[in-house]
Amino acid sequence: MAKADGLVLEGGSRKRKVRASCRSWTKAKEGAFLRALAECCNVKLAAKTAKVSTSSVYDRRSKHASFRAAWDNALATGYAQLELMLLERSLHGVEKIVVARDGTKTMMREYSDRVALALLRMHRDTAKLSDETVDDIEYEEAKDRIVARLDRLRERDEA
């Protein structure tokens, strides 16, 4: 079955073009689904946006490796955007209007310690690596080990 411009070419003894059903996939539907998934990280909402069923999305994911990889990339993009948004809120807070008993309104910034701590926990290992420094002795020892190993490999290749 070949697809072109929303029409599906059906095979068999007599070939004919028929309009693609809501179950058939087109490049446009796949692109719409993946863009929506990257924006919302919600499969059901992305499927609705692309006008495909949730079950057909999961079926396609299980049968097509390229679609599965694109799905994973879309989710990674969406989660990265979400993380950046949360980081922005943690660093700069969220403006809120507080209404006092007398009716006066005051603007304040609210900071979420819980979100900030979660983000710190997620990136603890990365932060530790950037803090680590290598002194000259460690550097020389590592260099000597690497050079010795290269010499052994070179000797083995020559033999």
Secondary structure, 3 states (H helix, E strand, C coil): CEEECCEEEECCCCCEEEECCCCCCCHHHHHHHHHHHHHHCCHHHHHHHHCCCHHHHHHHHHHCHHHHHHHHHHHHHHHHHHHHHHHHHHHHCEEEEEECCCCCEEEEEECCHHHHHHHHHHCHHHHHHHHCCCCHHHHHHHHHHHHHHHHHHHHHHHC
